[in-house]
Amino acid sequence: MLSKLFPKWNRSQLELFRFTFYLMTPIAVMYYVGTDPDSKFNVPGFWPDPATTNQIPKEPHEIKAELARMKRESLEKRKRLEEKLINEYGLDLDAEKANLKK
């Protein structure tokens, strides 16, 4: 196919062209992507503002407070689920627990 595009080139020149093309194409792509990627690929507002993200607690008292909050939320969620089961399906959880122990 290259011989049709370049009829005056002999086989060794075509092979040299192919080799150069195959070698330079990835280098050119890496050069294009690697030079000033902030202006080329910057999407405003893509990353959230650090002030609005979840901050990991680092101090021992902050860790304990976070664990207590998570446990409280878990217990509230469990209580809501139990109430939903009792109201919608008429299940008696104490009777179910007693049946499981037998």
ZAVOFI-191031 format. One line per 10 residues: their letters; for each residue x, y, z of N, C-alpha, C. Coordinates in steps of 0.02 Angstrom, whole numbers. Each point is the difference from the previous one (the first is absolute). Layout:
<pts>
A	X Y Z X Y Z X Y Z ~ ...
</pts>
This chain:
<pts>
MLSKLFPKWN	41 -59 0 -41 59 0 44 63 0 ~ 53 -2 40 44 58 0 34 10 -68 ~ 10 -55 -36 31 7 -66 -45 37 -48 ~ -66 -4 11 -46 37 -42 1 74 17 ~ 10 16 65 3 70 21 66 32 -20 ~ 53 -38 4 67 25 -16 31 -43 -55 ~ -18 9 -63 22 -46 -53 75 5 -15 ~ 32 56 16 71 7 -17 46 -26 54 ~ -27 -21 57 43 -26 53 11 -74 -11 ~ 61 -21 16 13 -72 -4 -19 -32 67
RSQLELFRFT	7 -66 5 -24 -37 59 36 21 64 ~ 64 11 -3 37 18 61 -21 69 26 ~ -15 46 -46 -23 65 22 -70 -5 32 ~ -42 -42 -28 -66 -10 30 5 -32 69 ~ 45 -48 8 10 -32 65 27 51 50 ~ 45 43 -22 27 52 44 -56 48 21 ~ -44 18 -48 -56 43 16 -47 -33 51 ~ -16 -63 -10 -43 -37 47 31 -2 69 ~ 64 -16 3 34 -4 64 -2 67 36 ~ 15 53 -37 -1 67 29 -70 19 24
FYLMTPIAVM	-49 -16 -41 -69 15 19 -20 -38 63 ~ 15 -65 3 -19 -40 58 37 22 63 ~ 61 24 -8 39 23 57 -22 69 23 ~ -14 44 -46 -14 69 18 -73 12 21 ~ -47 -41 -22 -70 11 18 -12 -2 75 ~ 22 -52 36 -11 2 73 38 56 35 ~ 59 16 -26 39 55 30 -37 65 -11 ~ -28 11 -58 -37 62 -13 -62 4 44 ~ -35 -56 8 -60 0 43 20 16 72 ~ 53 -32 25 23 13 68 22 72 8
YYVGTDPDSK	31 28 -50 21 70 3 -61 46 3 ~ -50 -14 -42 -60 41 -1 -36 -3 67 ~ -8 -60 26 -36 -8 64 40 28 58 ~ 66 -7 -2 41 19 56 16 73 6 ~ -9 38 -54 16 72 4 -62 39 17 ~ 2 33 57 -53 44 24 -68 -35 2 ~ -5 -56 37 -64 -36 2 -54 38 39 ~ 21 46 44 -51 37 39 -45 42 -45 ~ 29 31 -50 -42 43 -43 -38 -42 -51 ~ 27 -58 -21 -33 -40 -51 -57 -41 28
FNVPGFWPDP	10 -29 58 -48 -47 27 -35 25 62 ~ 3 65 14 -31 27 60 -75 7 -10 ~ -38 -29 46 -72 6 0 -19 39 64 ~ -21 63 -7 -16 39 60 -56 -32 40 ~ 11 -3 65 -50 -27 45 -2 -76 2 ~ 49 -34 -29 -2 -73 0 15 -28 69 ~ 53 24 32 17 -22 67 -37 41 51 ~ -26 -31 53 -37 38 50 48 45 41 ~ -29 52 28 38 45 42 21 -37 63 ~ 63 4 21 21 -37 60 -39 18 63
ATTNQIPKEP	-27 61 3 -38 20 59 -67 -37 4 ~ -26 -24 -57 -65 -33 0 5 -75 5 ~ 61 -28 -3 8 -72 3 3 -24 72 ~ -6 -66 9 3 -30 66 71 5 26 ~ 8 26 60 66 6 31 11 -59 46 ~ 56 -34 -8 16 -57 42 23 24 69 ~ -31 -25 53 21 22 67 70 -28 16 ~ 41 42 30 68 -20 16 14 -2 75 ~ -34 41 37 9 2 73 -41 -56 33 ~ 25 -27 56 -36 -55 33 -72 18 20
HEIKAELARM	-10 61 25 -68 19 21 -46 7 -61 ~ 28 22 -57 -41 5 -61 -19 -70 -25 ~ 47 -47 5 -13 -69 -22 -55 -31 43 ~ 5 10 66 -51 -27 45 -69 31 -14 ~ -1 65 -13 -64 33 -15 -29 -27 -66 ~ 42 -10 -49 -24 -26 -64 -26 -71 7 ~ 35 -42 38 -23 -68 12 -67 -1 37 ~ -7 45 49 -64 4 37 -56 22 -47 ~ 14 48 -44 -51 23 -48 -20 -56 -47 ~ 49 -38 -25 -15 -55 -46 -42 -54 35
KRESLEKRKR	18 -15 63 -38 -50 37 -71 23 13 ~ -8 65 16 -66 27 13 -43 -3 -64 ~ 30 17 -57 -37 -3 -63 -19 -72 -17 ~ 44 -47 14 -14 -70 -13 -58 -25 42 ~ 1 19 64 -55 -21 44 -67 32 -21 ~ 2 64 -21 -61 32 -23 -27 -33 -63 ~ 45 -18 -44 -21 -34 -62 -30 -68 16 ~ 31 -36 46 -26 -66 19 -69 7 32 ~ -8 51 42 -64 10 33 -55 17 -51 ~ 17 42 -50 -49 17 -52 -18 -63 -40
LEEKLINEYG	48 -42 -15 -13 -62 -37 -45 -47 40 ~ 14 -7 65 -41 -42 42 -72 26 3 ~ -7 66 6 -68 29 1 -35 -12 -66 ~ 36 5 -55 -29 -11 -66 -23 -73 -6 ~ 40 -47 25 -19 -70 -3 -62 -14 42 ~ -3 31 58 -58 -10 44 -62 31 -31 ~ 5 61 -26 -59 35 -28 -24 -31 -66 ~ 46 -15 -46 -20 -22 -66 -16 -75 -2 ~ 39 -40 35 -8 -73 -6 -28 -33 62 ~ -8 38 53 -28 -28 61 45 -50 34
LDLDAEKANL	65 6 -9 46 -46 31 14 20 72 ~ 3 -50 43 19 11 69 72 -23 8 ~ 46 48 6 71 -16 1 19 -39 63 ~ -32 14 56 16 -37 61 -19 -74 -7 ~ -57 -13 -31 -21 -69 -11 47 -34 -50 ~ 22 36 -51 46 -29 -48 67 -17 34 ~ 24 45 43 63 -14 36 -8 -61 46 ~ -58 -6 33 -12 -56 44 -2 -65 -40 ~ -29 0 -61 -2 -59 -43 70 -20 -22 ~ 42 50 -12 69 -15 -21 41 -32 55
KK	-13 18 62 38 -26 57 -18 -72 14 ~ -60 -22 -19 -23 -69 15 36 -50 -40
</pts>
